[in-house]
Amino acid sequence: MTKQLYPLLLLVFAAFSPAAAQSNSFPDLSSRLLQAVQEEQPATEYVQRLREADPDELAASLNTDDRRKTFWINVYNAFIILQLRENPTLFEDRGAFFSADEIEVAGEKLSFDKIEHGILRRSKVKLSLGYLDKTFVDAFEKKMRVTEVDWRIHFALNCGAKACPPVEVYRVETLNAQLDKRALAYLTATTRYDAAAGKVEVTTLMNWFRADFGGEEGVLDILKKRALLPSDASPSISYSDYDWTLDIRNFAE
């Protein structure tokens, strides 16, 4: 074997080793987990694999924002359904439900808040409209969080309420098309424009996470780009009420 070929063969072997294969499968694992949950099939194997995952292998697998978003959106939505399906009364105290460290991934106990505001929103303070960053961020969150906040995640995450966007199984190769479709569908269903009054009513998600959308100017720009507002409109913005009725069977068609 020539010296030139030896390093190449090592790279090939590493790429197809069991560890590498497992590492690269984490976004797909999250898709299969959510698919099983949606179809009410056994999900124990997937939950166990997530719990026992090596954190370094997980981080290596989630090496782009698209892979991170795919994985964590699916994990969030899957565990919302799993926990509320098992015990719907948890939703009676939503603050405790979202903040409880009940989701184990790679040996870490995580809450829904940690996944949403820490990982998917890049360490934002929950009740700050998206304008404040957390002052303390642990090593796991830093390793797993996205590099840029994507406002479309707010139309992909389903917290178990009737007003939440429908659950869809996300996959890396189609993620952006799926997020675009979900955002447009949700905004179309929830936006009410009154041209005569110069007013537009939008989902309160765009208020709770205002900075993620670029403030009120960003909200109007998003609506205009999706033909939900005329390009020259400058309406005042109001926000609709949120229906917190429990609904864990809201799946995208």
MIDOSE-1310 file (N, C-alpha, C; in nm, 2 decimals, decimal comma, always signed):
residues 253
mtkq	+0,08/-0,12/+0,00/+0,00/+0,00/+0,00/+0,09/+0,12/+0,00; +0,06/+0,22/-0,09/+0,14/+0,34/-0,09/+0,11/+0,43/+0,02; +0,20/+0,52/+0,05/+0,18/+0,61/+0,16/+0,07/+0,71/+0,13; +0,05/+0,73/+0,00/-0,05/+0,83/-0,04/-0,19/+0,77/-0,02
lypl	-0,21/+0,64/-0,04/-0,34/+0,58/-0,03/-0,38/+0,56/+0,12; -0,28/+0,54/+0,21/-0,32/+0,50/+0,34/-0,41/+0,61/+0,42; -0,37/+0,74/+0,41/-0,46/+0,84/+0,47/-0,60/+0,84/+0,41; -0,61/+0,82/+0,28/-0,74/+0,82/+0,22/-0,83/+0,70/+0,27
lllv	-0,77/+0,58/+0,28/-0,84/+0,47/+0,33/-0,89/+0,49/+0,47; -0,81/+0,56/+0,55/-0,85/+0,59/+0,69/-0,97/+0,67/+0,69; -0,97/+0,77/+0,61/-1,09/+0,86/+0,60/-1,21/+0,79/+0,56; -1,20/+0,70/+0,46/-1,31/+0,62/+0,41/-1,36/+0,53/+0,52
faaf	-1,27/+0,47/+0,59/-1,31/+0,38/+0,70/-1,39/+0,45/+0,81; -1,33/+0,57/+0,84/-1,40/+0,65/+0,95/-1,54/+0,70/+0,91; -1,55/+0,73/+0,78/-1,68/+0,78/+0,74/-1,79/+0,67/+0,74; -1,75/+0,54/+0,73/-1,84/+0,43/+0,73/-1,84/+0,35/+0,85
spaa	-1,77/+0,40/+0,96/-1,77/+0,32/+1,08/-1,90/+0,33/+1,15; -1,93/+0,23/+1,24/-2,06/+0,23/+1,32/-2,08/+0,36/+1,39; -1,98/+0,42/+1,45/-1,99/+0,54/+1,53/-2,04/+0,66/+1,44; -1,97/+0,66/+1,32/-2,01/+0,77/+1,22/-2,15/+0,75/+1,17
aqsn	-2,19/+0,63/+1,15/-2,32/+0,60/+1,10/-2,43/+0,64/+1,20; -2,40/+0,61/+1,33/-2,49/+0,65/+1,43/-2,50/+0,80/+1,45; -2,38/+0,86/+1,44/-2,38/+1,01/+1,46/-2,46/+1,08/+1,35; -2,45/+1,03/+1,23/-2,52/+1,10/+1,12/-2,67/+1,07/+1,12
sfpd	-2,71/+0,98/+1,20/-2,85/+0,94/+1,19/-2,94/+1,01/+1,29; -2,89/+1,10/+1,37/-2,97/+1,16/+1,47/-3,09/+1,25/+1,42; -3,07/+1,33/+1,32/-3,19/+1,40/+1,26/-3,30/+1,30/+1,21; -3,25/+1,19/+1,15/-3,34/+1,09/+1,10/-3,41/+1,02/+1,21
lssr	-3,33/+0,99/+1,32/-3,39/+0,93/+1,44/-3,50/+1,01/+1,50; -3,49/+1,14/+1,50/-3,59/+1,23/+1,55/-3,72/+1,23/+1,46; -3,69/+1,21/+1,33/-3,81/+1,20/+1,23/-3,88/+1,07/+1,26; -3,81/+0,96/+1,28/-3,87/+0,83/+1,30/-3,95/+0,83/+1,44
llqa	-3,89/+0,90/+1,54/-3,96/+0,91/+1,67/-4,09/+0,98/+1,65; -4,09/+1,10/+1,59/-4,22/+1,17/+1,57/-4,32/+1,10/+1,49; -4,27/+1,03/+1,38/-4,36/+0,95/+1,30/-4,43/+0,84/+1,38; -4,35/+0,77/+1,47/-4,40/+0,67/+1,55/-4,51/+0,72/+1,65
vqee	-4,47/+0,84/+1,71/-4,57/+0,90/+1,80/-4,70/+0,94/+1,73; -4,68/+1,00/+1,62/-4,80/+1,04/+1,54/-4,89/+0,92/+1,51; -4,83/+0,81/+1,47/-4,91/+0,70/+1,43/-4,94/+0,61/+1,55; -4,91/+0,65/+1,67/-4,94/+0,58/+1,80/-4,87/+0,44/+1,79
qpat	-4,75/+0,44/+1,74/-4,67/+0,31/+1,74/-4,57/+0,32/+1,86; -4,52/+0,21/+1,90/-4,42/+0,21/+2,01/-4,30/+0,30/+1,98; -4,26/+0,38/+2,07/-4,15/+0,48/+2,05/-4,04/+0,46/+2,15; -4,05/+0,35/+2,24/-3,96/+0,33/+2,34/-3,81/+0,32/+2,29
eyvq	-3,79/+0,25/+2,18/-3,66/+0,23/+2,13/-3,60/+0,37/+2,09; -3,67/+0,45/+2,03/-3,62/+0,58/+1,99/-3,59/+0,67/+2,11; -3,68/+0,67/+2,21/-3,66/+0,75/+2,33/-3,53/+0,70/+2,40; -3,51/+0,57/+2,41/-3,39/+0,51/+2,47/-3,26/+0,55/+2,40
rlre	-3,27/+0,55/+2,26/-3,15/+0,59/+2,18/-3,12/+0,73/+2,20; -3,22/+0,82/+2,22/-3,19/+0,96/+2,25/-3,13/+0,98/+2,39; -3,18/+0,90/+2,48/-3,13/+0,91/+2,62/-2,99/+0,87/+2,63; -2,95/+0,76/+2,56/-2,82/+0,70/+2,57/-2,72/+0,76/+2,47
adpd	-2,76/+0,86/+2,39/-2,67/+0,91/+2,28/-2,55/+0,97/+2,35; -2,44/+0,96/+2,28/-2,31/+1,03/+2,32/-2,33/+1,18/+2,28; -2,30/+1,27/+2,38/-2,32/+1,41/+2,35/-2,23/+1,46/+2,24; -2,11/+1,41/+2,23/-2,02/+1,46/+2,13/-2,06/+1,41/+1,99
elaa	-2,11/+1,28/+1,99/-2,16/+1,23/+1,86/-2,28/+1,31/+1,82; -2,37/+1,34/+1,91/-2,49/+1,42/+1,88/-2,45/+1,55/+1,82; -2,36/+1,62/+1,89/-2,31/+1,75/+1,84/-2,25/+1,74/+1,70; -2,17/+1,64/+1,68/-2,11/+1,62/+1,55/-2,22/+1,60/+1,44
slnt	-2,32/+1,53/+1,48/-2,43/+1,50/+1,38/-2,51/+1,63/+1,35; -2,53/+1,71/+1,45/-2,61/+1,83/+1,44/-2,51/+1,95/+1,40; -2,45/+1,93/+1,29/-2,34/+2,03/+1,25/-2,38/+2,14/+1,16; -2,51/+2,15/+1,13/-2,56/+2,27/+1,06/-2,69/+2,31/+1,13
ddrr	-2,73/+2,43/+1,10/-2,86/+2,48/+1,16/-2,98/+2,40/+1,11; -2,97/+2,36/+0,98/-3,09/+2,28/+0,93/-3,10/+2,15/+1,00; -2,98/+2,08/+1,04/-2,99/+1,96/+1,11/-3,03/+1,98/+1,25; -2,99/+2,09/+1,31/-3,03/+2,12/+1,45/-3,18/+2,15/+1,46
ktfw	-3,23/+2,23/+1,37/-3,37/+2,26/+1,37/-3,45/+2,13/+1,34; -3,42/+2,05/+1,25/-3,49/+1,93/+1,22/-3,50/+1,84/+1,35; -3,38/+1,82/+1,41/-3,38/+1,73/+1,52/-3,46/+1,79/+1,64; -3,43/+1,91/+1,68/-3,50/+1,96/+1,80/-3,64/+1,99/+1,78
invy	-3,69/+2,04/+1,67/-3,83/+2,05/+1,64/-3,90/+1,92/+1,66; -3,85/+1,82/+1,59/-3,91/+1,68/+1,60/-3,91/+1,63/+1,75; -3,80/+1,65/+1,82/-3,80/+1,60/+1,95/-3,90/+1,68/+2,04; -3,90/+1,81/+2,03/-4,00/+1,89/+2,11/-4,14/+1,84/+2,08
nafi	-4,18/+1,83/+1,96/-4,32/+1,80/+1,92/-4,35/+1,65/+1,97; -4,25/+1,56/+1,95/-4,28/+1,42/+1,99/-4,30/+1,41/+2,14; -4,22/+1,48/+2,22/-4,23/+1,47/+2,37/-4,35/+1,54/+2,42; -4,39/+1,65/+2,36/-4,52/+1,72/+2,40/-4,63/+1,62/+2,39
ilql	-4,64/+1,54/+2,28/-4,75/+1,45/+2,26/-4,74/+1,33/+2,36; -4,62/+1,28/+2,37/-4,59/+1,16/+2,46/-4,63/+1,19/+2,60; -4,59/+1,31/+2,65/-4,62/+1,34/+2,79/-4,77/+1,37/+2,81; -4,83/+1,45/+2,72/-4,97/+1,49/+2,74/-5,06/+1,37/+2,71
renp	-5,02/+1,28/+2,62/-5,10/+1,16/+2,60/-5,11/+1,08/+2,72; -4,99/+1,07/+2,79/-4,99/+0,98/+2,91/-5,06/+1,05/+3,03; -5,05/+1,18/+3,04/-5,10/+1,25/+3,15/-5,15/+1,39/+3,11; -5,27/+1,40/+3,06/-5,33/+1,53/+3,01/-5,34/+1,64/+3,12
tlfe	-5,34/+1,60/+3,24/-5,36/+1,70/+3,35/-5,23/+1,78/+3,37; -5,12/+1,74/+3,31/-5,00/+1,82/+3,31/-5,02/+1,96/+3,25; -5,12/+1,97/+3,16/-5,14/+2,09/+3,09/-5,21/+2,20/+3,17; -5,26/+2,15/+3,29/-5,34/+2,24/+3,37/-5,24/+2,35/+3,44
drga	-5,12/+2,31/+3,45/-5,02/+2,41/+3,50/-4,91/+2,42/+3,40; -4,94/+2,50/+3,30/-4,85/+2,50/+3,18/-4,71/+2,55/+3,21; -4,70/+2,65/+3,31/-4,57/+2,70/+3,34/-4,48/+2,59/+3,40; -4,53/+2,50/+3,48/-4,46/+2,39/+3,54/-4,43/+2,29/+3,43
ffsa	-4,53/+2,27/+3,34/-4,51/+2,17/+3,23/-4,39/+2,20/+3,14; -4,39/+2,33/+3,10/-4,29/+2,37/+3,00/-4,15/+2,38/+3,06; -4,14/+2,41/+3,19/-4,01/+2,43/+3,26/-3,96/+2,31/+3,33; -4,03/+2,20/+3,33/-3,98/+2,08/+3,40/-3,88/+2,01/+3,32
deie	-3,77/+1,96/+3,38/-3,66/+1,89/+3,31/-3,70/+1,74/+3,30; -3,78/+1,71/+3,20/-3,84/+1,57/+3,19/-3,79/+1,50/+3,06; -3,72/+1,57/+2,98/-3,68/+1,51/+2,85/-3,53/+1,48/+2,85; -3,49/+1,36/+2,84/-3,35/+1,32/+2,85/-3,29/+1,29/+2,71
vage	-3,19/+1,37/+2,68/-3,12/+1,36/+2,55/-2,97/+1,36/+2,58; -2,91/+1,26/+2,54/-2,76/+1,25/+2,55/-2,72/+1,27/+2,70; -2,80/+1,21/+2,79/-2,76/+1,22/+2,93/-2,80/+1,35/+3,00; -2,86/+1,44/+2,93/-2,90/+1,57/+2,98/-3,05/+1,57/+3,00
klsf	-3,09/+1,62/+3,12/-3,24/+1,64/+3,14/-3,27/+1,78/+3,09; -3,37/+1,79/+3,00/-3,41/+1,91/+2,94/-3,55/+1,94/+2,96; -3,59/+2,07/+2,95/-3,73/+2,11/+2,95/-3,77/+2,16/+2,81; -3,90/+2,17/+2,79/-3,94/+2,22/+2,66/-3,89/+2,37/+2,65
dkie	-3,89/+2,44/+2,76/-3,84/+2,58/+2,75/-3,69/+2,58/+2,71; -3,62/+2,49/+2,76/-3,47/+2,48/+2,72/-3,46/+2,45/+2,57; -3,54/+2,36/+2,52/-3,53/+2,33/+2,38/-3,57/+2,45/+2,29; -3,68/+2,51/+2,33/-3,74/+2,62/+2,25/-3,65/+2,75/+2,26
hgil	-3,64/+2,79/+2,38/-3,58/+2,93/+2,40/-3,42/+2,92/+2,41; -3,37/+2,81/+2,46/-3,23/+2,79/+2,47/-3,16/+2,75/+2,35; -3,21/+2,64/+2,29/-3,15/+2,58/+2,17/-3,20/+2,64/+2,04; -3,33/+2,64/+2,02/-3,39/+2,68/+1,89/-3,39/+2,83/+1,88
rrsk	-3,39/+2,91/+1,99/-3,40/+3,05/+1,98/-3,26/+3,11/+2,03; -3,16/+3,03/+2,04/-3,03/+3,07/+2,07/-3,02/+3,15/+2,20; -3,06/+3,09/+2,31/-3,05/+3,13/+2,45/-3,12/+3,27/+2,47; -3,24/+3,28/+2,44/-3,32/+3,40/+2,47/-3,40/+3,38/+2,60
vkls	-3,41/+3,50/+2,67/-3,49/+3,50/+2,79/-3,64/+3,48/+2,75; -3,71/+3,39/+2,81/-3,84/+3,35/+2,76/-3,94/+3,47/+2,75; -3,95/+3,54/+2,86/-4,05/+3,65/+2,87/-3,99/+3,79/+2,84; -3,92/+3,80/+2,72/-3,86/+3,93/+2,69/-3,89/+3,97/+2,55
lgyl	-3,99/+3,91/+2,49/-4,03/+3,93/+2,35/-3,91/+3,90/+2,25; -3,81/+3,83/+2,30/-3,70/+3,80/+2,21/-3,59/+3,90/+2,21; -3,60/+4,00/+2,30/-3,50/+4,11/+2,29/-3,38/+4,09/+2,39; -3,39/+4,00/+2,48/-3,29/+3,98/+2,58/-3,23/+3,84/+2,57
dktf	-3,09/+3,83/+2,58/-3,02/+3,70/+2,58/-3,00/+3,66/+2,73; -3,00/+3,53/+2,75/-2,97/+3,48/+2,88/-2,83/+3,51/+2,92; -2,81/+3,54/+3,05/-2,67/+3,57/+3,10/-2,59/+3,45/+3,13; -2,66/+3,34/+3,17/-2,59/+3,22/+3,19/-2,64/+3,11/+3,10
vdaf	-2,54/+3,05/+3,03/-2,58/+2,94/+2,93/-2,48/+2,83/+2,96; -2,54/+2,71/+2,98/-2,45/+2,60/+3,01/-2,39/+2,54/+2,89; -2,29/+2,45/+2,91/-2,21/+2,40/+2,80/-2,29/+2,32/+2,70; -2,39/+2,24/+2,75/-2,47/+2,16/+2,66/-2,55/+2,25/+2,56
ekkm	-2,61/+2,36/+2,62/-2,69/+2,45/+2,54/-2,61/+2,52/+2,43; -2,49/+2,56/+2,47/-2,40/+2,63/+2,38/-2,36/+2,53/+2,26; -2,34/+2,41/+2,30/-2,30/+2,31/+2,20/-2,41/+2,28/+2,10; -2,53/+2,28/+2,15/-2,65/+2,23/+2,06/-2,72/+2,35/+2,00
rvte	-2,71/+2,47/+2,04/-2,80/+2,57/+1,99/-2,77/+2,62/+1,85; -2,87/+2,68/+1,78/-2,85/+2,72/+1,65/-2,76/+2,84/+1,64; -2,71/+2,87/+1,53/-2,62/+2,99/+1,51/-2,70/+3,11/+1,48; -2,82/+3,09/+1,41/-2,91/+3,20/+1,38/-3,05/+3,17/+1,41
vdwr	-3,13/+3,26/+1,47/-3,27/+3,23/+1,50/-3,35/+3,24/+1,37; -3,44/+3,14/+1,35/-3,53/+3,13/+1,24/-3,67/+3,15/+1,28; -3,73/+3,26/+1,25/-3,87/+3,29/+1,29/-3,97/+3,18/+1,25; -3,94/+3,11/+1,15/-4,03/+3,01/+1,10/-4,06/+2,89/+1,20
ihfa	-3,96/+2,88/+1,30/-3,98/+2,77/+1,39/-4,11/+2,79/+1,47; -4,15/+2,91/+1,49/-4,27/+2,94/+1,57/-4,40/+2,88/+1,50; -4,39/+2,85/+1,37/-4,50/+2,79/+1,30/-4,48/+2,64/+1,28; -4,38/+2,59/+1,35/-4,35/+2,44/+1,34/-4,36/+2,38/+1,48
lncg	-4,33/+2,45/+1,59/-4,34/+2,40/+1,72/-4,49/+2,39/+1,77; -4,52/+2,27/+1,82/-4,66/+2,25/+1,87/-4,65/+2,23/+2,02; -4,71/+2,32/+2,10/-4,70/+2,31/+2,24/-4,82/+2,23/+2,30; -4,91/+2,18/+2,22/-5,02/+2,10/+2,27/-5,15/+2,18/+2,28
akac	-5,15/+2,31/+2,24/-5,27/+2,39/+2,25/-5,34/+2,39/+2,11; -5,47/+2,42/+2,11/-5,55/+2,42/+1,99/-5,50/+2,52/+1,89; -5,45/+2,63/+1,94/-5,40/+2,74/+1,85/-5,26/+2,71/+1,80; -5,20/+2,61/+1,84/-5,06/+2,58/+1,79/-5,06/+2,54/+1,65
ppve	-4,95/+2,56/+1,58/-4,94/+2,51/+1,44/-4,95/+2,36/+1,44; -4,99/+2,29/+1,33/-5,00/+2,15/+1,33/-4,87/+2,08/+1,33; -4,87/+1,96/+1,38/-4,74/+1,88/+1,39/-4,71/+1,82/+1,25; -4,59/+1,84/+1,21/-4,54/+1,78/+1,08/-4,41/+1,71/+1,11
vyrv	-4,38/+1,60/+1,05/-4,25/+1,53/+1,06/-4,15/+1,60/+0,97; -4,05/+1,66/+1,03/-3,95/+1,74/+0,95/-3,83/+1,65/+0,92; -3,78/+1,68/+0,80/-3,66/+1,60/+0,75/-3,56/+1,71/+0,69; -3,43/+1,68/+0,71/-3,33/+1,77/+0,68/-3,34/+1,81/+0,53
etln	-3,36/+1,72/+0,44/-3,35/+1,74/+0,30/-3,47/+1,83/+0,25; -3,58/+1,83/+0,33/-3,69/+1,91/+0,29/-3,73/+2,02/+0,39; -3,64/+2,04/+0,48/-3,68/+2,13/+0,60/-3,72/+2,27/+0,55; -3,65/+2,34/+0,47/-3,68/+2,47/+0,44/-3,81/+2,49/+0,36
aqld	-3,84/+2,39/+0,27/-3,96/+2,39/+0,20/-4,08/+2,37/+0,30; -4,06/+2,28/+0,39/-4,16/+2,25/+0,49/-4,19/+2,37/+0,58; -4,08/+2,43/+0,63/-4,10/+2,55/+0,71/-4,17/+2,66/+0,64; -4,13/+2,69/+0,51/-4,20/+2,79/+0,43/-4,35/+2,76/+0,42
kral	-4,38/+2,63/+0,39/-4,52/+2,59/+0,37/-4,60/+2,61/+0,50; -4,54/+2,57/+0,61/-4,61/+2,58/+0,74/-4,63/+2,72/+0,78; -4,53/+2,80/+0,76/-4,54/+2,95/+0,80/-4,65/+3,01/+0,72; -4,65/+2,99/+0,58/-4,75/+3,05/+0,50/-4,89/+3,00/+0,54
aylt	-4,91/+2,87/+0,56/-5,04/+2,82/+0,60/-5,09/+2,88/+0,73; -5,01/+2,89/+0,83/-5,05/+2,94/+0,96/-5,08/+3,09/+0,95; -5,00/+3,16/+0,88/-5,02/+3,31/+0,87/-5,14/+3,33/+0,79; -5,17/+3,26/+0,68/-5,29/+3,28/+0,60/-5,41/+3,25/+0,69
attr	-5,41/+3,15/+0,77/-5,52/+3,11/+0,85/-5,55/+3,21/+0,97; -5,45/+3,28/+1,01/-5,46/+3,37/+1,13/-5,45/+3,52/+1,11; -5,42/+3,56/+0,99/-5,41/+3,70/+0,96/-5,54/+3,76/+0,91; -5,58/+3,87/+0,97/-5,70/+3,94/+0,93/-5,67/+4,09/+0,90
ydaa	-5,68/+4,12/+0,77/-5,65/+4,26/+0,73/-5,77/+4,34/+0,69; -5,79/+4,46/+0,76/-5,90/+4,54/+0,73/-5,85/+4,67/+0,66; -5,85/+4,68/+0,53/-5,80/+4,79/+0,46/-5,86/+4,92/+0,49; -6,00/+4,92/+0,51/-6,07/+5,04/+0,53/-6,03/+5,10/+0,67
agkv	-6,01/+5,01/+0,77/-5,97/+5,06/+0,90/-5,82/+5,08/+0,92; -5,75/+5,03/+0,82/-5,60/+5,04/+0,83/-5,55/+4,96/+0,94; -5,60/+4,84/+0,96/-5,56/+4,75/+1,07/-5,53/+4,61/+1,02; -5,44/+4,54/+1,09/-5,42/+4,40/+1,06/-5,41/+4,33/+1,19
evtt	-5,48/+4,22/+1,21/-5,47/+4,13/+1,32/-5,39/+4,01/+1,29; -5,29/+3,98/+1,37/-5,20/+3,86/+1,35/-5,20/+3,78/+1,47; -5,14/+3,66/+1,45/-5,13/+3,57/+1,57/-5,04/+3,63/+1,68; -5,08/+3,60/+1,80/-5,01/+3,66/+1,91/-4,87/+3,60/+1,92
lmnw	-4,84/+3,49/+1,85/-4,70/+3,44/+1,85/-4,60/+3,55/+1,80; -4,65/+3,64/+1,71/-4,57/+3,74/+1,66/-4,55/+3,86/+1,76; -4,62/+3,85/+1,86/-4,60/+3,95/+1,97/-4,51/+3,89/+2,08; -4,54/+3,76/+2,12/-4,46/+3,70/+2,22/-4,32/+3,69/+2,19
frad	-4,29/+3,67/+2,06/-4,15/+3,65/+2,01/-4,12/+3,76/+1,91; -4,15/+3,89/+1,94/-4,15/+4,00/+1,85/-4,02/+4,02/+1,78; -3,91/+4,01/+1,86/-3,78/+4,04/+1,81/-3,74/+3,93/+1,71; -3,78/+3,81/+1,72/-3,75/+3,70/+1,63/-3,80/+3,74/+1,49
fgge	-3,91/+3,81/+1,48/-3,97/+3,85/+1,36/-3,92/+3,98/+1,30; -3,83/+4,05/+1,38/-3,78/+4,17/+1,33/-3,86/+4,29/+1,38; -3,93/+4,28/+1,49/-4,02/+4,38/+1,54/-4,14/+4,40/+1,46; -4,22/+4,50/+1,48/-4,34/+4,52/+1,40/-4,32/+4,55/+1,26
egvl	-4,21/+4,62/+1,23/-4,17/+4,64/+1,08/-4,14/+4,50/+1,02; -4,08/+4,42/+1,09/-4,05/+4,28/+1,04/-4,17/+4,20/+1,01; -4,27/+4,22/+1,11/-4,40/+4,15/+1,09/-4,47/+4,19/+0,96; -4,47/+4,32/+0,94/-4,54/+4,37/+0,82/-4,47/+4,33/+0,69
dilk	-4,33/+4,32/+0,70/-4,26/+4,28/+0,58/-4,28/+4,13/+0,55; -4,29/+4,05/+0,66/-4,32/+3,91/+0,64/-4,45/+3,89/+0,57; -4,55/+3,96/+0,62/-4,69/+3,95/+0,56/-4,69/+4,00/+0,41; -4,62/+4,11/+0,39/-4,62/+4,16/+0,25/-4,55/+4,06/+0,15
kral	-4,44/+4,00/+0,20/-4,37/+3,91/+0,11/-4,45/+3,78/+0,08; -4,55/+3,76/+0,16/-4,64/+3,64/+0,14/-4,78/+3,68/+0,09; -4,78/+3,81/+0,04/-4,91/+3,86/-0,03/-5,03/+3,86/+0,07; -5,00/+3,87/+0,20/-5,11/+3,88/+0,29/-5,14/+4,02/+0,33
lpsd	-5,06/+4,11/+0,28/-5,08/+4,26/+0,29/-5,03/+4,32/+0,15; -5,10/+4,43/+0,11/-5,05/+4,50/-0,01/-4,91/+4,56/+0,02; -4,83/+4,57/-0,08/-4,69/+4,61/-0,06/-4,68/+4,76/-0,01; -4,78/+4,84/-0,03/-4,78/+4,98/+0,02/-4,86/+5,00/+0,14
asps	-4,91/+4,90/+0,21/-4,99/+4,91/+0,33/-4,90/+4,94/+0,45; -4,96/+5,02/+0,54/-4,89/+5,06/+0,67/-4,99/+5,05/+0,78; -5,06/+4,93/+0,80/-5,16/+4,92/+0,90/-5,11/+4,92/+1,04; -5,19/+4,95/+1,14/-5,16/+4,92/+1,28/-5,18/+4,77/+1,30
isys	-5,10/+4,72/+1,40/-5,11/+4,58/+1,43/-5,17/+4,55/+1,56; -5,26/+4,45/+1,56/-5,32/+4,40/+1,68/-5,29/+4,25/+1,68; -5,31/+4,19/+1,80/-5,27/+4,04/+1,81/-5,39/+3,96/+1,87; -5,42/+3,85/+1,80/-5,53/+3,77/+1,84/-5,51/+3,70/+1,97
dydw	-5,62/+3,65/+2,03/-5,61/+3,57/+2,15/-5,56/+3,43/+2,11; -5,50/+3,36/+2,21/-5,45/+3,23/+2,19/-5,54/+3,13/+2,25; -5,58/+3,03/+2,18/-5,67/+2,92/+2,23/-5,58/+2,81/+2,30; -5,59/+2,81/+2,43/-5,50/+2,71/+2,50/-5,57/+2,58/+2,53
tldi	-5,69/+2,56/+2,46/-5,75/+2,43/+2,48/-5,66/+2,31/+2,44; -5,65/+2,21/+2,52/-5,56/+2,10/+2,49/-5,60/+2,03/+2,36; -5,50/+2,01/+2,27/-5,53/+1,93/+2,14/-5,40/+1,87/+2,10; -5,39/+1,74/+2,12/-5,26/+1,67/+2,08/-5,28/+1,58/+1,96
rnfa	-5,39/+1,61/+1,88/-5,41/+1,54/+1,76/-5,42/+1,63/+1,64; -5,34/+1,74/+1,65/-5,34/+1,84/+1,54/-5,22/+1,81/+1,45; -5,24/+1,73/+1,35/-5,14/+1,69/+1,26/-5,16/+1,75/+1,12; -5,05/+1,79/+1,06/-5,06/+1,84/+0,92/-5,10/+1,73/+0,83
e	-5,18/+1,77/+0,73/-5,23/+1,67/+0,63/-5,12/+1,65/+0,52
